[in-house]
Amino acid sequence: MEHFLSFIKPHIINVLLHREMVIDNLTGFYLRGYFMERLREEFDLSRRYNLDLSVIMIDVDNFRRVNEFGHPEGDRVLREIADIFRFNLRKSDIAGRYGGEELILILPKTDGKEALKIAHQLRGEIEREFAFGRPYQITVSVGVSSLELCSPTSIEELIEQADTAEITAKQTGKNKVVAAWDLS
């Protein structure tokens, strides 16, 4: 048994270290660096096989108000939003933590119209989940981009298109979804 343990212990340590490097321990989503690698892989596959690919950028509205109740409360909100995503997304969808309260999703083999439906569903679920029983309201502003409808030349451009749409959602009233292809 000791021989077996001495053999697998380094492998277990490597797995745990890899997890620390790629997974955000608050949300369980990929950290930005590894998320970008995954997006590049999906982008290349989509281009090679003429498949669509969509990105959804989500930013929590008025998050500073939540943190006024303490950073542990802000952490709790982010964990609950991550749980909503896990419950509503497909196994093939890829979630990442892009920044503080900004989350990002890759929807492989998903056209923009379907991604827009998913974005509306997620926004609504979050609004309903946080509607009662708290001294603050949680809503999200969401931007959606897709290969077919936005024609980006790089993953950076695909993200920028979703980000611009999300910023537009925030600047035009918050708690809404904006499609990048409607902005051009």
Rosetta blueprint (number, residue, H / E / L):
1 M L
2 E H
3 H H
4 F H
5 L H
6 S H
7 F H
8 I H
9 K H
10 P H
11 H H
12 I H
13 I H
14 N H
15 V H
16 L H
17 L H
18 H H
19 R H
20 E H
21 M H
22 V H
23 I E
24 D L
25 N L
26 L L
27 T L
28 G L
29 F L
30 Y E
31 L E
32 R H
33 G H
34 Y H
35 F H
36 M H
37 E H
38 R H
39 L H
40 R H
41 E H
42 E H
43 F H
44 D H
45 L H
46 S H
47 R H
48 R H
49 Y L
50 N L
51 L L
52 D L
53 L E
54 S E
55 V E
56 I E
57 M E
58 I E
59 D E
60 V E
61 D L
62 N L
63 F H
64 R H
65 R H
66 V H
67 N H
68 E L
69 F L
70 G L
71 H H
72 P H
73 E H
74 G H
75 D H
76 R H
77 V H
78 L H
79 R H
80 E H
81 I H
82 A H
83 D H
84 I H
85 F H
86 R H
87 F H
88 N H
89 L L
90 R L
91 K L
92 S L
93 D L
94 I E
95 A E
96 G E
97 R E
98 Y E
99 G E
100 G L
101 E L
102 E E
103 L E
104 I E
105 L E
106 I E
107 L E
108 P E
109 K L
110 T L
111 D L
112 G H
113 K H
114 E H
115 A H
116 L H
117 K H
118 I H
119 A H
120 H H
121 Q H
122 L H
123 R H
124 G H
125 E H
126 I H
127 E H
128 R H
129 E H
130 F L
131 A L
132 F L
133 G L
134 R L
135 P L
136 Y L
137 Q L
138 I L
139 T L
140 V E
141 S E
142 V E
143 G E
144 V E
145 S E
146 S E
147 L H
148 E H
149 L H
150 C H
151 S L
152 P L
153 T L
154 S L
155 I H
156 E H
157 E H
158 L H
159 I H
160 E H
161 Q H
162 A H
163 D H
164 T H
165 A H
166 E H
167 I H
168 T H
169 A H
170 K H
171 Q H
172 T L
173 G L
174 K L
175 N L
176 K L
177 V E
178 V E
179 A E
180 A H
181 W H
182 D H
183 L L
184 S L
